[in-house]
Amino acid sequence: MNKFDRRHLLTAAAGAGAAVALGPWLAPTLTAADAPKQRIKIGQIGTGHEHASAKMSTLRKLSDHYEVVGIAESDPELRKSREKDPAYRDLTWMTEEQLLNIEGLQAVAVEVSSADDRIMDITGQCIDAGLHVHLDKPGGESFSAFKKVLDEAGRRKLAVQLGYMYRNNPCVQFCQQAVREGWIGQVFEVHCVMSVTHSLEYRKYLAQYPGGTMFIFACHMIDLVVGLMGKPDRIVTFPRQTRSDVGVEMCDNGLIVFEYPKTTATIRTCSLEVDGYRRRQLVVCGDQGTVDIRPLEKFDIQPPQPLSLHLALSQDRGPYKKGYQEVSFPPPPGRYDEQLIELARIIRGEIENPYPLQHELLVQECLLTACGCLPES
């Protein structure tokens, strides 16, 4: 096994003539003197998204970066149930208007359900108030509404970060580096899977979305494919319903194909795969090598496990040798930590947003095209 950590890579890269450009996931560990000089005042609107409570828990954990000032939930039933959640313990509940008018507020995490018709109205109100936004994925069902809000964010020079957590996965960032540096040559195939087994109740929940499982789960993979390959020439989808549950009409087994001049990318997502979480994957094949990440993450395993990928190379590349090898990474501190730290650094002006608004627009356009939402009437 090729043990991949900061010390190993820094040493190996130096010995290889610094052939490896270090990604943000390999930034040196902060010392006390390097601690953030400004905590970002942030609030949360909505608790209906599946990731809402985990995002709040992470924001509160990252107390060097964030000061959580309050939480707004307009649905009385949701608020009643969420008030019992430890993630929201001792927080101040308030109206959206009260939250947006807190003095010094800099950012809002929009965590309403993706099926909520108000999702882009709420995001737009945050932008109009001059606030940066973490918007949990995907950004609603209307591309025109999404584009209008992001265009205004661009005009105001505000960040809108979509909640695609795999962007900050060290295995994914390694893959992006390998493609960018030409280690694996001409990419001819990208293979993505994001499947799981769902209960009947959850399948009923998914049935409200256009594209079913594709809308909620394929969006993550579309984000990765677009980041690697750019805009596709054509998108072809094969939505299928495999199970026939009473009262559930949905795509529970979808295949999306992105066509490029020299490459095809396939994205599969379903609600049927036994222990499918362990086979979520990103495999990128080039004529000089392959990066195989499977599974994409291990947050369902406790204690946290190291992440790893398999790398095949036709010749030596940087610190990596010709042939087939395993590359491992230390366990991440949490599922959302790195992305939310990245947002804080963007807001403070320490880094440029690695996923600019143009990328977010393209991902949303491709997702809605795959789910049959474009062109809009």
VOLUMVEX-517473 format. One record per residue: residue in one letter; x, y, z of N, C-alpha, C in turn. Coordinates in steps of 0.1 Angstrom, whole numbers. Each point is the difference from the previous one (the first is absolute). Last residue first. Example, Ala and Ser with C-alpha at 12.3 -4.5 7.8 and 13.67 -1.06 7.14 Angstrom:
- S/128/-22/71/9/11/0/-8/11/8
- A/3/-57/-1/-9/12/0/9/12/0
END
This chain:
- S/-409/255/-197/-11/6/-8/-2/14/4
- E/48/-27/1/-12/3/8/-11/7/-9
- P/37/-38/-17/-2/14/2/-13/3/8
- L/19/-30/23/4/10/-10/-3/-6/-14
- C/-7/-26/39/-6/13/4/4/11/-10
- G/12/-50/4/-11/4/-9/-7/13/4
- C/41/-23/18/-13/-4/7/-12/5/-8
- A/45/9/-16/-1/-15/2/-13/-4/6
- T/9/46/-4/-2/-6/-13/-2/-15/1
- L/10/24/39/-14/2/-4/-2/-5/-14
- L/44/-3/16/-9/-8/8/-14/2/-4
- C/33/27/-21/1/-14/-4/-9/-9/8
- E/1/46/11/-5/-2/-13/0/-15/-5
- Q/21/12/41/-14/0/1/-7/-2/-13
- V/47/3/0/-5/-12/7/-15/0/1
- L/19/39/-17/2/-11/-9/-5/-13/6
- L/2/39/27/-11/1/-10/0/-12/-9
- E/34/4/32/-12/-4/6/-12/1/-10
- H/43/14/-14/-1/-14/2/-13/-5/6
- Q/8/46/-5/-2/-6/-13/0/-15/1
- L/10/26/38/-14/0/-3/-3/-7/-13
- P/45/-15/24/-6/13/-3/-15/-2/-4
- Y/37/-28/27/-11/-3/-8/-9/12/-2
- P/40/3/25/4/-10/-11/-11/-5/-8
- N/9/48/26/-10/-11/0/4/-10/-11
- E/38/31/23/-11/1/-10/-9/-12/1
- I/27/17/44/1/-7/-12/-11/4/-10
- E/5/23/40/13/-6/1/2/-9/-13
- G/-38/29/16/8/4/-10/14/-6/-1
- R/-41/-7/29/10/8/5/10/6/-10
- I/-34/-31/-12/-7/12/5/11/10/5
- I/14/-42/-14/-4/8/-12/-6/13/5
- R/12/-31/33/12/6/-6/-4/8/-13
- A/-34/-24/22/5/10/9/12/7/-6
- L/-17/-38/-23/-9/12/-1/5/12/8
- E/24/-41/4/2/6/-13/-9/13/-2
- I/-8/-28/37/12/8/2/4/8/-13
- L/-35/-30/-3/-4/12/7/12/8/4
- Q/8/-41/-23/-8/9/-8/-4/13/7
- E/22/-34/24/9/6/-9/-7/10/-9
- D/-25/-27/32/9/10/6/8/8/-11
- Y/-35/-37/-3/-2/13/-5/10/11/4
- R/0/-48/14/-5/0/-14/0/14/-7
- G/37/-11/38/-14/-1/-1/-5/1/-14
- P/46/-4/12/-5/4/13/-15/-1/1
- P/29/-33/-33/-4/14/1/-6/4/14
- P/37/-40/-9/-14/3/1/-3/14/1
- P/44/-14/-26/-5/0/14/-15/2/0
- F/21/-22/-43/0/13/6/-5/-1/14
- S/23/-32/-44/-9/2/11/2/13/6
- V/8/-33/-46/4/12/6/-10/3/11
- E/19/-44/-32/-10/6/9/5/12/6
- Q/13/-26/-49/3/3/13/-12/6/8
- Y/23/-22/-50/-12/1/7/3/2/15
- G/33/15/-44/-7/-11/6/-12/3/8
- K/45/31/-5/-7/-8/-10/-7/-12/6
- K/10/39/34/7/-9/-9/-9/-6/-10
- Y/2/48/31/-7/-12/-3/6/-8/-11
- P/11/46/17/4/-10/10/-6/-14/-3
- G/-1/29/-42/3/6/13/5/-10/10
- R/-13/-25/-37/-5/13/0/2/6/14
- D/14/-45/-36/2/7/13/-6/14/-2
- Q/-22/-35/-32/14/4/3/0/8/13
- S/-40/-20/-15/9/-6/-10/14/4/1
- L/-39/-4/40/7/9/-9/8/-8/-10
- A/-43/-2/40/8/-8/-10/7/10/-9
- L/-26/0/52/6/7/-11/8/-9/-9
- H/-40/2/42/9/-8/-7/4/8/-13
- L/-17/17/52/-4/-2/-14/11/-10/-6
- S/-21/18/53/10/-5/-9/-5/-1/-14
- L/-7/18/57/-5/-1/-14/11/-5/-9
- P/-7/-9/55/7/7/-10/-7/-2/-14
- Q/-31/-1/44/10/-8/-7/8/8/-10
- P/-31/7/49/3/4/-14/12/-7/-6
- P/-26/-27/38/6/13/-1/3/4/-14
- Q/-35/-18/-8/6/6/11/9/-10/7
- I/-28/12/-50/8/-10/8/6/8/12
- D/-26/21/-35/-9/-10/7/7/-10/8
- F/22/33/-27/-5/6/12/-11/-8/7
- K/32/-3/-41/-2/-11/10/-6/6/13
- E/6/10/-59/2/4/14/-4/-11/9
- L/2/-7/-47/4/14/0/2/5/14
- P/9/-52/-12/-11/10/0/5/14/0
- R/23/-13/-28/-11/-8/4/2/-7/13
- I/25/29/-43/-4/3/14/-13/-7/3
- D/42/1/-38/-12/-8/4/-3/3/14
- V/30/17/-46/-2/3/14/-14/-7/4
- T/39/-8/-43/-13/0/6/0/4/15
- G/33/4/-51/-3/-4/14/-14/1/4
- Q/18/10/-44/13/-2/7/-2/-3/15
- D/-35/10/-32/8/-10/-7/14/-2/6
- G/-44/11/31/7/6/-11/9/-9/-7
- C/-44/2/38/9/-8/-8/6/9/-11
- V/-28/2/50/4/8/-11/11/-7/-7
- V/-41/-7/40/11/-6/-7/2/8/-13
- L/-28/1/50/4/9/-12/12/-7/-6
- Q/-44/-16/36/13/0/-6/2/11/-10
- R/-30/-31/40/0/13/-6/14/3/-5
- R/-15/-40/24/5/0/-14/-2/13/-7
- R/-12/-9/46/13/-4/-1/5/-1/-14
- Y/-45/11/11/9/11/5/14/-4/-2
- G/-37/-30/-9/6/8/-11/9/11/4
- D/-26/-40/21/13/6/5/6/8/-11
- V/-36/-22/-23/3/-4/13/14/5/4
- E/-33/24/-36/12/-8/2/3/-4/14
- L/-37/28/-21/-2/-14/1/12/-8/4
- S/-11/47/-15/-5/-2/14/-1/-14/4
- C/33/29/-38/-12/-7/3/-3/-1/14
- T/35/21/-43/-5/2/14/-13/-8/1
- R/46/12/-36/-11/-9/4/-4/3/14
- I/29/21/-44/-4/2/14/-12/-8/3
- T/43/6/-40/-13/-6/4/-2/3/15
- A/30/19/-45/-1/0/14/-14/-6/4
- T/37/3/-45/-13/-2/5/0/-1/15
- T/35/21/-42/-3/-5/13/-15/-3/2
- K/24/25/-35/8/-12/1/-3/-8/13
- P/-27/39/-14/6/-4/-13/8/-13/2
- Y/-39/4/34/11/10/-3/6/-5/-13
- E/-48/-10/32/9/-3/-12/9/12/-2
- F/-30/-25/42/5/13/-5/10/-3/-12
- V/-43/-27/27/12/-1/-8/3/14/-5
- I/-31/-28/41/3/13/-8/13/-2/-7
- L/-40/-32/27/13/1/-6/1/13/-8
- G/-32/-24/44/3/9/-12/14/-1/-5
- N/-41/-19/34/12/-6/-6/3/7/-13
- D/-38/10/26/8/-5/11/13/-7/-5
- C/-42/36/-14/12/-6/-6/8/-5/12
- M/-54/4/5/13/8/0/11/-8/-7
- E/-51/-3/25/4/1/-14/12/8/-1
- V/-32/-25/40/14/6/-3/2/-1/-15
- G/-39/-19/23/1/14/4/13/7/-3
- V/3/-51/4/-13/7/0/1/14/4
- D/41/-27/-22/-6/2/13/-13/8/-2
- S/35/-25/-31/-13/5/-2/-8/1/13
- R/55/-1/-21/-10/-4/9/-13/6/-2
- T/33/12/-30/2/-14/2/-10/-6/9
- Q/6/44/-33/-6/-3/13/0/-15/0
- R/31/38/-29/-7/-12/1/-6/-1/14
- P/28/35/-38/-7/-1/13/-9/-13/0
- F/41/21/-29/-8/-12/-1/-7/-2/14
- T/26/42/-32/-3/-6/12/-9/-12/-2
- V/39/37/-24/-10/-10/-2/-4/-7/13
- I/28/47/-21/-4/-8/12/-12/-9/-4
- R/44/29/-27/-14/-5/1/-2/-8/13
- D/40/25/-8/-6/3/-13/-15/-4/0
- P/25/14/47/-1/-11/-10/-6/5/-13
- K/31/28/37/-13/-2/-5/-1/-11/-11
- G/40/-4/35/-7/11/-5/-14/-3/-6
- M/34/-29/24/-1/0/-14/-6/12/-7
- L/8/-8/49/11/-7/-7/0/3/-15
- G/-34/18/28/13/5/5/12/-6/-7
- V/-44/-17/-9/2/14/-6/13/6/5
- V/-11/-41/20/2/-2/-15/3/14/-7
- L/-13/0/46/14/-5/-2/3/-2/-14
- D/-43/14/11/9/10/5/14/-5/-3
- I/-34/-30/-7/1/10/-11/9/11/4
- M/-9/-32/33/9/-5/-10/1/9/-13
- H/-29/12/36/13/-1/5/10/-5/-11
- C/-46/0/-9/5/13/0/15/1/5
- A/-29/-39/0/9/1/-11/6/14/-1
- F/-32/-10/35/13/-7/1/9/2/-12
- I/-45/19/4/6/2/13/14/-5/1
- F/-26/-4/-41/0/14/4/8/2/13
- M/-8/-43/-18/10/7/-8/1/15/5
- T/-32/-32/18/13/-1/5/11/8/-7
- G/-46/14/-16/2/-9/11/14/0/6
- G/-22/26/-38/12/-9/-1/3/-9/11
- P/-27/42/12/1/-4/-14/13/-9/-2
- Y/-27/1/47/11/7/-7/-1/-4/-15
- Q/-27/-18/36/-4/13/-2/9/8/-10
- A/7/-46/17/-10/1/-11/-4/14/-3
- L/28/-14/38/7/3/-13/-9/2/-12
- Y/-19/-12/43/6/13/0/7/4/-13
- K/-16/-44/5/-11/10/-2/5/14/1
- R/31/-33/9/-3/0/-14/-12/9/-3
- Y/12/-7/44/9/9/-6/-2/0/-15
- E/-26/-29/25/-3/14/4/9/9/-7
- L/8/-46/-5/-12/4/-8/-3/15/4
- S/50/-13/6/-12/-5/5/-12/5/-9
- H/51/-6/-19/-9/9/7/-12/-8/5
- T/55/-7/-16/-13/-7/1/-9/10/8
- V/41/15/-35/-2/-4/14/-14/-8/0
- S/41/28/-35/-12/-8/3/-1/-4/14
- M/30/25/-39/-4/5/14/-13/-6/3
- V/44/-2/-39/-11/-7/6/-3/7/14
- C/31/7/-50/-5/4/13/-12/-8/4
- H/43/5/-39/-10/-9/5/-4/4/14
- V/28/16/-48/-3/4/14/-12/-8/4
- E/39/0/-43/-12/-6/7/0/6/14
- F/33/12/-32/-9/-6/-10/-13/-5/7
- V/47/35/6/-11/-6/6/-10/-5/-10
- Q/54/9/-5/-13/3/-5/-11/-8/7
- G/43/2/29/-1/2/-14/-14/4/-4
- I/19/-7/45/-7/-12/-6/-3/2/-15
- W/24/34/26/6/-12/4/-7/-12/-7
- G/-7/50/-3/3/-9/-11/6/-13/4
- E/-16/39/27/14/-1/-3/4/-9/-12
- R/-46/6/15/6/13/-3/14/-1/-4
- V/-21/-39/16/-5/4/-13/6/13/-4
- A/11/-14/43/5/-10/-10/-4/3/-14
- Q/-18/25/36/14/4/-2/6/-9/-11
- Q/-44/-10/15/0/13/-8/15/4/-4
- C/-5/-37/29/-5/-3/-13/1/12/-9
- F/8/7/45/11/-7/-6/-3/-4/-15
- Q/-34/18/26/9/10/-3/13/-6/-6
- V/-33/-29/16/-5/7/-12/10/11/-5
- C/10/-23/40/1/-9/-11/-5/7/-13
- P/-5/23/41/14/0/-5/2/-10/-11
- N/-45/28/10/5/-13/3/14/-1/-5
- N/-31/37/-6/11/1/10/5/-13/5
- R/-36/4/-32/10/9/-5/13/0/9
- Y/-42/-23/11/11/-8/-6/11/9/-6
- M/-42/17/19/11/-2/10/11/-8/-6
- Y/-38/35/-16/5/-12/-5/12/-4/7
- G/-35/39/4/5/-9/10/4/-14/-5
- L/4/53/-21/-10/-11/1/6/-11/9
- Q/9/55/0/6/-13/0/-10/-11/1
- V/7/55/-13/-11/-10/2/7/-14/-1
- A/18/55/9/2/-15/-2/-13/-7/2
- L/8/53/-17/-3/-9/11/2/-14/-3
- K/1/45/-26/12/-6/5/-1/-8/13
- R/-34/24/-28/3/5/13/13/-6/5
- R/-16/-14/-42/0/15/-1/4/6/14
- G/-7/-47/-2/12/4/-8/2/15/0
- A/-39/-17/18/11/-3/9/13/4/-7
- E/-39/2/-26/1/11/10/11/-2/10
- D/-7/-34/-31/4/12/-7/1/12/10
- L/-18/-40/16/15/-1/-1/5/12/-8
- V/-47/-4/5/6/2/13/16/0/-1
- K/-25/-10/-39/-3/14/4/7/3/13
- K/1/-44/-16/9/8/-7/-2/15/4
- F/-29/-33/17/14/-2/5/9/10/-6
- A/-44/-1/-16/1/6/14/14/-1/6
- S/-8/-20/-42/-1/14/-1/1/7/13
- F/-2/-47/-2/13/5/-4/0/15/-1
- S/-30/-34/31/-1/10/-11/13/6/-3
- E/-10/-33/35/-4/-6/-13/0/10/-11
- G/32/-1/48/-13/1/-5/-2/-5/-14
- G/44/-2/20/-6/13/1/-13/2/-6
- P/23/-46/23/2/9/-11/-8/12/1
- K/27/-7/37/-3/-5/-13/-13/-8/-1
- D/16/42/34/0/-15/-1/-6/-4/-13
- L/26/46/12/-13/-5/-5/1/-15/-1
- H/26/45/23/2/-15/-2/-14/-5/-3
- V/17/53/-4/-10/-11/2/7/-13/-2
- H/8/58/11/5/-12/-7/-9/-12/4
- L/-18/52/1/6/-11/7/5/-11/-9
- G/-27/44/-5/15/1/-1/7/-11/7
- A/-48/7/-9/4/6/13/15/1/1
- D/-21/-20/-38/-4/14/1/4/7/13
- I/8/-46/-5/9/7/-8/-4/15/0
- C/-28/-29/23/13/1/7/10/8/-9
- Q/-42/-9/-17/-1/10/11/13/1/7
- G/-3/-33/-34/0/14/-5/-1/11/10
- T/-5/-45/13/14/2/-4/1/14/-6
- I/-43/-14/10/8/2/12/14/3/-3
- D/-27/-11/-36/-4/13/5/8/3/13
- M/6/-42/-20/8/11/-7/-5/14/5
- I/-22/-38/19/15/-2/2/8/12/-7
- R/-50/-12/5/6/13/4/15/-1/0
- D/-29/-37/-10/-1/10/-11/6/13/4
- D/14/-50/17/-8/11/5/0/11/-11
- A/24/-43/-1/-14/0/-6/-8/13/4
- S/44/-10/17/1/3/-14/-13/0/-7
- S/4/12/53/-1/-12/-9/2/5/-14
- V/23/31/35/-14/-4/-2/1/-12/-10
- E/37/28/20/-2/-15/2/-14/-4/-1
- V/40/41/-6/-14/-2/-4/-2/-15/-1
- A/35/34/26/-1/-13/-5/-15/-2/-3
- V/29/48/3/-11/-9/4/1/-13/-7
- A/32/48/15/-3/-12/-9/-12/-7/6
- Q/18/41/19/8/0/-12/-5/-12/-10
- L/-16/36/45/-2/-13/-6/7/0/-14
- G/-4/38/32/12/-7/-2/-1/-14/-7
- E/-43/18/24/12/9/-3/12/-9/-1
- I/-50/-17/-12/10/0/11/12/8/-4
- N/-40/-10/-27/3/13/5/9/0/12
- L/-16/-40/-22/7/8/-10/3/14/4
- L/-24/-29/30/13/-5/-3/7/9/-10
- Q/-45/10/9/9/3/11/14/-5/-2
- E/-32/-12/-32/3/15/0/9/4/11
- E/-16/-45/-2/10/3/-10/4/15/0
- T/-16/-18/46/-6/1/-13/11/2/-10
- M/12/-26/46/-5/13/-4/-6/-1/-14
- W/28/-27/45/-9/-2/-12/-6/14/-3
- T/48/-16/25/-12/9/0/-8/-2/-12
- L/31/-38/27/0/10/-11/-13/9/1
- D/11/-40/27/4/13/6/2/11/-11
- R/-3/-49/-20/-1/3/14/6/14/4
- Y/-3/-26/-43/-5/14/1/-2/4/15
- A/17/-43/-15/8/9/-8/-5/15/2
- P/-21/-39/21/12/5/7/7/11/-8
- D/-53/-10/-5/13/-5/-6/11/7/7
- K/-47/10/7/5/-12/8/14/-5/-5
- E/-25/34/-22/4/6/12/6/-11/10
- R/-20/-10/-43/14/4/0/5/5/13
- S/-47/-10/-8/8/-12/0/15/3/1
- K/-30/36/-2/-3/-8/12/9/-12/1
- R/1/26/-39/7/7/11/-2/-9/13
- L/-23/-13/-39/15/-3/-1/7/6/12
- E/-45/10/-3/2/-15/3/14/-3/-1
- P/-13/44/-11/-1/-3/14/2/-14/4
- D/21/30/-41/-9/-11/2/-1/-4/15
- S/31/33/-15/-13/5/-1/-11/-10/1
- E/52/9/18/-8/-11/-6/-14/4/0
- A/55/18/12/-14/4/-4/-7/-12/-7
- I/45/14/35/-6/-9/-9/-14/4/-3
- G/52/22/20/-14/-3/2/-5/-9/-11
- V/46/16/8/-8/10/7/-14/-4/2
- V/53/-21/-5/-14/-3/-4/-9/9/8
- E/53/3/-16/-9/3/11/-14/-2/-4
- Y/50/-20/-20/-13/5/-1/-6/3/14
- H/46/-16/-9/-4/6/-12/-13/7/0
- D/19/-24/36/11/9/-3/-4/8/-13
- S/-28/-35/17/-2/13/7/12/9/-3
- L/-22/-45/-18/11/9/-6/0/13/6
- K/-33/-31/13/13/-6/3/11/9/-5
- R/-44/12/-11/3/2/14/13/-6/5
- L/-14/-7/-45/2/14/2/3/3/15
- T/-12/-44/-10/13/3/-5/3/15/2
- S/-43/-15/10/10/-6/10/14/3/-4
- M/-34/13/-30/0/8/12/10/-5/10
- K/-7/-26/-38/7/13/-3/1/9/12
- A/-25/-40/4/14/-2/-1/9/12/-3
- S/-48/3/-1/5/-1/14/15/-3/0
- A/-21/2/-43/-1/13/8/6/-1/14
- H/-6/-32/-40/13/3/5/0/12/10
- E/-39/-15/-24/6/-12/7/13/3/7
- H/-37/39/-8/9/-8/-8/6/-11/8
- G/-30/33/19/-6/-11/-7/9/-8/-9
- T/3/42/29/6/-13/6/-5/-12/-7
- G/6/59/-4/-6/-13/-4/7/-11/7
- I/27/43/-2/-14/1/-3/-4/-14/-5
- Q/43/21/32/-6/-10/-9/-14/3/-2
- G/48/31/12/-13/-6/4/-4/-10/-9
- I/49/29/14/-9/-8/-9/-12/-5/7
- K/50/31/3/-14/-1/6/-9/-6/-11
- I/55/-6/5/-11/4/-8/-13/-2/7
- R/51/11/18/-10/-10/0/-12/5/-8
- Q/55/12/-1/-14/5/-1/-10/-12/0
- K/47/-6/2/0/13/7/-14/6/0
- P/22/-53/-2/-8/10/-7/-1/13/8
- A/43/-30/10/-14/-2/1/-8/12/-7
- D/49/-9/6/-6/1/-13/-15/-1/1
- A/28/-5/38/3/13/-5/-7/3/-14
- A/-2/-43/21/-8/10/8/2/14/-6
- T/8/-37/-36/5/1/14/-9/11/7
- L/-12/-33/-45/1/13/7/6/-1/14
- T/10/-34/-43/-8/2/12/2/13/7
- P/9/-5/-53/6/-3/13/-10/2/11
- A/-18/-15/-48/5/12/6/6/-3/14
- L/-22/-30/-34/13/-2/6/6/13/5
- W/-43/-2/-21/-1/-10/10/14/-4/6
- P/-5/30/-37/-4/6/12/-1/-10/12
- G/33/-14/-39/-13/5/0/-3/6/13
- L/48/-5/-28/-8/-4/12/-14/6/0
- A/33/-18/-40/-5/13/5/-9/-3/11
- V/42/-29/-19/-13/0/5/-4/14/4
- A/44/-11/-16/-10/-3/-11/-14/1/5
- A/47/10/20/-13/7/2/-10/-2/-11
- G/42/-23/2/1/13/-6/-13/7/1
- A/9/-41/22/-4/-2/-14/0/13/-8
- G/10/-3/47/9/-9/-7/-3/-2/-14
- A/-29/26/26/13/6/-1/10/-8/-7
- A/-42/-18/9/-1/10/-10/14/7/-2
- A/-5/-32/35/0/-6/-13/0/10/-11
- T/-4/15/44/13/-5/-2/1/-6/-14
- L/-41/16/13/9/12/-1/14/-6/-3
- L/-34/-31/8/-1/6/-13/10/11/-1
- H/-3/-23/41/5/-9/-11/0/8/-13
- R/-18/22/38/15/-1/1/5/-9/-12
- R/-47/6/3/6/12/-3/16/-2/0
- D/-26/-43/-11/-3/10/9/8/12/-2
- F/-10/-53/-18/-1/14/-6/-4/9/12
- K/21/-52/-12/-6/8/11/1/14/-4
- N/-1/-46/-28/7/13/0/-7/9/9
- M/4/-56/-1/-9/12/0/9/12/0
END
